Structure formats: C-alpha cells, structure tokens
Amino acid sequence: MTGEDSTREAIMDATFRALATHGYADLTIQAIADEFDKSKSLIHYHFDSKADLMVAFMAHLLEGFIDEVEAGADADPRDRLRRMTEIVVCGLGGDEETRDFHTALLGMRAQSPFDADLQDQLVENDRLIRGVIADVVREGIDAGQFREVDPERYAALFRSAIEGAQSHDVILGDDAPTEEAVAGIESYLIDDLLVADGADESAGGETES
C-alpha cells in the first residue's frame, strides 16, 4: 500500500467513526478531521467536499463488503448467503457502534434522491452486490445444491430483504424483530425457496427426507 493509499484508508476509517458518532445529518469535515490523526487540510487535499468524500466512502464500503464475502469463498453457496445476511443486517461486530453506523447510512440513503452523485454510487453498489448474489446462486445451481431459479430475480428479492431488515433494525431499535427477520430470511428465502430437494442439509451431510 502506498503512502497515498494509506492516507485515504485512514480517512475512510475516520469517516466511519465520525458517521457512527454524529450521524449523516450532522457530519462535517471537521468531525471527520477530529477522528483523523493528521491534518484537516489533508482531507481537503484528497476530497473537494463532503459530498465528494461520501461518494468515495460508499465505494469504499462496497469494496469492504465484497472482501468480507469473498473471504468465505471456499464455503458452500448456502453458507455464503447466510454470511451476507449476517454482515448486512447485523454487521460484523453486532455492537452499538455498528447500529449507530447503520443509522447514519439510513440517513445518507434518504438524501440520495437529492444528490445525483451519491445516488449514482448507491445504484452502482446495488448493481454490483446483486451481481455477487446472483453469482453465488448460479454456483449453487451448478453444484446441484439450489433449485433452478432466475439468479437475477432472486438477487433482487434477497437484496431487498436483507436491506429492509437492516433498516427495520435501525428504525425500531431494540424493538425491531431482527433475530426473527434473520431467521426468516435463512429459512424461507434460502432453505425453503432455494435449496434443492435432496441437497445436503449441513456440512455433516444430512439430507432431507
């Protein structure tokens, strides 16, 4: 990693922390600089504005998400979909900072209809994530683990379900039925809808009767 790449990575990390602390509406370059161990002017050197930084940050999140999913590339397709569900709905840590960050993301998404550049990046993120999901589904179909479905249509449904569960968790807080939503996605959208009759129930090799 070059020095410039390292600086941009540090700015992305500072942006994550600032978003979790302040939310999107109250986020400023100064708030990000307060989380950054170098000068505020360095942030301005790399990004012309908060809007420019937010677009780059959404692209950064996409890269991180794909890296996390690909880290489990050796797992079977069913487990990869389950992993995506956990990452999107609960985050990697499942802690208070994660929920605060998801709250900030919801605020950012709500502003996208009024910010064409941000909306374009969110559209691109969505397109690429649905592509990853569709590829996993194709892999499962080719392996005989999943029944024949339209991968793109399934990806749109699955993506909407996990994003909706994440938003529900933010909006309702501790009263959100997040555990039930995750269990429902795994049961109805993965096991009941997608898994082929006779496919392995688990890594232990149990099969459906």
BELFENKA-V356105 format. One record per residue. N is the residue number from 0. RES is the residue in one small letter. PHI is phi in whole degrees, 0 to 359 (* if undefined). PSI is psi as a letter, one per 30 degrees, with the letter a starting at -180 (none if undefined). D_CENTER is the distance of its C-alpha to the mean C-alpha in Angstrom with 1 decimal. Layout:
BEGIN
n-><N/N>
res-><RES/RES>
phi-><PHI/PHI>
psi-><PSI/PSI>
d_center-><D_CENTER/D_CENTER>
END
This chain:
BEGIN
n-><0/1/2/3/4/5/6/7/8/9/10/11/12/13/14/15/16/17/18/19/20/21/22/23/24/25/26/27/28/29/30/31/32/33/34/35/36/37/38/39/40/41/42/43/44/45/46/47/48/49/50/51/52/53/54/55/56/57/58/59/60/61/62/63/64/65/66/67/68/69/70/71/72/73/74/75/76/77/78/79/80/81/82/83/84/85/86/87/88/89/90/91/92/93/94/95/96/97/98/99/100/101/102/103/104/105/106/107/108/109/110/111/112/113/114/115/116/117/118/119/120/121/122/123/124/125/126/127/128/129/130/131/132/133/134/135/136/137/138/139/140/141/142/143/144/145/146/147/148/149/150/151/152/153/154/155/156/157/158/159/160/161/162/163/164/165/166/167/168/169/170/171/172/173/174/175/176/177/178/179/180/181/182/183/184/185/186/187/188/189/190/191/192/193/194/195/196/197/198/199/200/201/202/203/204/205/206/207/208>
res-><m/t/g/e/d/s/t/r/e/a/i/m/d/a/t/f/r/a/l/a/t/h/g/y/a/d/l/t/i/q/a/i/a/d/e/f/d/k/s/k/s/l/i/h/y/h/f/d/s/k/a/d/l/m/v/a/f/m/a/h/l/l/e/g/f/i/d/e/v/e/a/g/a/d/a/d/p/r/d/r/l/r/r/m/t/e/i/v/v/c/g/l/g/g/d/e/e/t/r/d/f/h/t/a/l/l/g/m/r/a/q/s/p/f/d/a/d/l/q/d/q/l/v/e/n/d/r/l/i/r/g/v/i/a/d/v/v/r/e/g/i/d/a/g/q/f/r/e/v/d/p/e/r/y/a/a/l/f/r/s/a/i/e/g/a/q/s/h/d/v/i/l/g/d/d/a/p/t/e/e/a/v/a/g/i/e/s/y/l/i/d/d/l/l/v/a/d/g/a/d/e/s/a/g/g/e/t/e/s>
phi-><*/286/300/293/297/297/295/297/297/295/295/297/297/295/295/303/295/294/297/296/277/254/80/287/299/259/286/228/299/297/298/292/299/295/263/253/273/236/281/300/298/290/296/295/295/271/225/289/202/300/298/298/295/294/297/296/293/295/295/298/299/299/300/295/297/296/300/295/293/292/298/255/297/281/286/287/304/297/293/292/293/297/296/301/300/297/297/287/283/255/77/286/262/66/259/295/298/297/296/299/293/298/298/296/298/298/296/295/297/295/273/298/297/255/224/299/293/295/298/300/291/295/298/295/302/297/299/289/293/298/295/297/299/299/295/296/297/301/299/295/295/297/276/80/275/254/287/288/225/280/301/292/293/298/300/296/294/296/300/296/293/287/293/295/295/297/297/300/298/291/293/265/62/295/273/290/277/295/298/294/295/298/297/293/298/295/284/274/273/256/291/285/277/255/288/287/301/86/288/302/282/204/297/284/90/292/238/291/279>
psi-><k/l/e/e/e/e/e/e/e/e/e/e/e/e/e/e/e/e/e/e/e/f/l/e/e/g/k/l/e/e/e/e/e/f/g/k/g/a/l/e/f/e/e/f/e/f/k/f/l/e/e/e/e/e/e/e/e/e/e/e/e/e/e/e/e/e/e/e/e/f/f/g/f/f/l/l/e/e/e/e/e/e/e/e/e/e/e/e/e/f/l/e/f/g/a/e/e/e/e/e/e/e/e/e/e/e/e/e/e/f/f/e/f/g/j/e/e/e/e/e/e/e/e/e/e/e/e/e/e/e/e/e/e/e/e/e/e/e/e/e/e/e/f/g/e/k/l/j/l/j/e/e/e/e/e/e/e/e/e/e/e/e/e/e/e/e/e/e/e/e/e/f/b/f/f/k/h/e/e/e/e/e/e/e/e/e/e/e/f/d/e/e/e/e/k/l/k/f/l/k/f/l/f/f/g/k/l/k/none>
d_center-><24.1/26.4/27.3/25.6/22.3/22.6/23.3/20.3/18.1/19.9/19.4/15.6/16.0/18.5/16.3/13.6/16.6/18.3/15.6/15.4/19.2/20.1/17.4/17.0/20.5/22.4/20.6/23.2/23.8/26.2/23.7/21.5/24.8/25.7/22.7/23.8/26.7/28.2/29.7/28.2/30.1/27.9/24.8/27.0/28.1/24.7/23.4/25.8/24.2/21.4/20.2/20.3/18.4/15.6/15.2/15.3/12.7/10.1/11.2/11.0/7.4/7.0/9.7/8.5/5.5/8.4/10.8/9.5/9.6/12.9/14.3/14.9/16.4/19.7/18.6/19.6/17.5/17.5/16.2/13.4/12.3/12.9/10.8/7.7/8.8/9.4/6.3/4.4/8.0/9.7/7.9/9.9/13.0/13.1/15.5/16.7/15.2/11.6/12.9/14.5/11.6/9.8/13.2/13.4/10.3/12.0/15.2/14.0/12.9/16.3/18.0/16.7/19.7/22.0/20.5/20.8/19.2/16.1/15.9/16.6/13.7/11.3/13.3/13.0/9.2/9.5/12.4/11.2/8.3/11.0/13.3/11.7/11.8/15.3/16.4/15.7/17.7/20.4/20.7/21.2/23.7/25.6/25.8/27.2/24.6/23.2/25.5/25.9/23.4/22.2/19.0/17.8/18.8/17.1/13.8/14.2/15.1/12.4/9.6/11.6/12.2/8.9/8.1/11.7/11.8/9.4/11.7/14.6/14.1/14.2/17.1/19.2/18.6/20.5/21.9/18.7/19.1/15.7/17.4/19.1/16.1/14.4/17.9/18.5/15.5/16.7/20.2/20.5/17.8/17.9/21.3/23.5/22.3/21.3/23.2/26.7/29.9/31.1/27.9/27.5/26.3/25.3/25.7/29.2/30.1/31.0/31.3/31.5/35.0>
END
